[in-house]
């Protein structure tokens, strides 16, 4: 997959892309501005913290390709005196908030919300778990599930329309709390009993 | 474990207890009124549907032993035209609602919320999953986790104070929706990456 890494700072994006390209020679990664990254991509993965989503998207609303798929990975958890708190968005979930911000011709799905960053960062790690995907429509979810399937040992599970993000984001919050309680860094979920 | 099966109708409770006793000769099960069952038990598992919890508890508030542990297993999901809807209680969760209804000298924990009834009903089935336990205090959760551990291949996970029921009950709702989507009856969860 060809990846364009967007940033407010093109130099930083280019530098990070070069570093990743050296670490993983098979990868095709280039750096760009957020605007270039968005306008050149069929699939846009929003990996900015939830608190910045609105600001970033509002500046780029006209940059999206018609028919682009946006995958929201954010979780509205904030840390207060070191403790994670779920800051429930007015829309019910971060996914629904992203949907409201974007024009109709952009499809929205949620995925990669319940995965530990430590494992996502390490391409040699085995995720060996499930990933919950919700989205606008069956077709949107199928596109997003195709992206999830490209990752080794990660099984996508279709959890239905976008409002299921209300559940999935709370599960991500639970994983954060379990990591703290059990002194782990990679709590994640598998669904038992589903013939997917 | 000695089990007293409570019902509004003692005859029905006795009949069911006798039937279960025949099916599982090692079991020690007797039938009783709800009041007798509650007043004779150190651990009371509330297995009435969420919609009846308030009515049942309000009639029995003086029946509980001081220091009794109540395990709430209910999930506030209602079916509307065949579709499951989460009917969020004013307290945030069924578990917190039960807590509010009961006197302080009764300890409250939540467990068995995310397990499929089909598997719980079948003592030969292997659950082979995790069960999320939240409750008043560490001591209360430890008592409830001890009950969970008595069940073969069921691992209790401490998810903290009672308000975590808000997450766990939504996960139970998710399992119901996954069963419908994937034509299963026994979707359930396992947490990967925890050294419990």
Contacts between the chains, C-beta under 8 A, distances in Angstrom:
chain1	res1	chain2	res2	distance
A	116	B	193	6.9
A	128	B	192	6.2
A	129	B	192	4.7
A	129	B	193	7.8
A	157	B	178	7.0
A	158	B	181	6.3
A	159	B	174	6.5
A	159	B	177	7.0
A	159	B	178	7.0
A	159	B	181	7.8
A	160	B	177	6.3
A	160	B	181	6.6
A	164	B	174	7.2
A	164	B	177	7.5
A	166	B	170	7.2
A	167	B	170	4.6
A	167	B	171	6.8
A	167	B	173	6.9
A	167	B	174	4.9
A	170	B	166	7.2
A	170	B	167	4.6
A	170	B	170	5.9
A	171	B	167	6.8
A	171	B	171	6.5
A	173	B	167	6.9
A	174	B	159	6.4
A	174	B	164	7.2
A	174	B	167	4.9
A	175	B	191	7.8
A	177	B	159	7.0
A	177	B	160	6.3
A	177	B	164	7.5
A	178	B	157	7.0
A	178	B	159	6.9
A	178	B	191	6.5
A	178	B	194	6.2
A	181	B	158	6.3
A	181	B	159	7.8
A	181	B	160	6.6
A	182	B	194	4.9
A	182	B	195	6.4
A	182	B	196	6.4
A	183	B	195	7.9
A	184	B	193	5.7
A	184	B	194	5.5
A	184	B	195	6.5
A	185	B	193	7.8
A	186	B	192	7.7
A	186	B	193	3.9
A	187	B	191	5.6
A	187	B	192	7.4
A	187	B	193	5.0
A	187	B	194	5.3
A	188	B	191	7.2
A	188	B	192	5.0
A	188	B	193	5.6
A	189	B	189	5.9
A	189	B	190	7.3
A	189	B	191	6.2
A	189	B	192	6.9
A	190	B	189	7.3
A	190	B	190	4.7
A	190	B	191	7.9
A	190	B	192	5.5
A	191	B	175	7.8
A	191	B	178	6.5
A	191	B	187	5.6
A	191	B	188	7.2
A	191	B	189	6.2
A	191	B	190	7.9
A	192	B	128	6.2
A	192	B	129	4.7
A	192	B	186	7.7
A	192	B	187	7.4
A	192	B	188	5.0
A	192	B	189	6.9
A	192	B	190	5.5
A	193	B	116	6.9
A	193	B	129	7.8
A	193	B	184	5.7
A	193	B	185	7.8
A	193	B	186	3.9
A	193	B	187	5.0
A	193	B	188	5.5
A	194	B	178	6.1
A	194	B	182	4.9
A	194	B	184	5.5
A	194	B	187	5.3
A	195	B	182	6.4
A	195	B	183	7.9
A	195	B	184	6.5
A	196	B	182	6.5
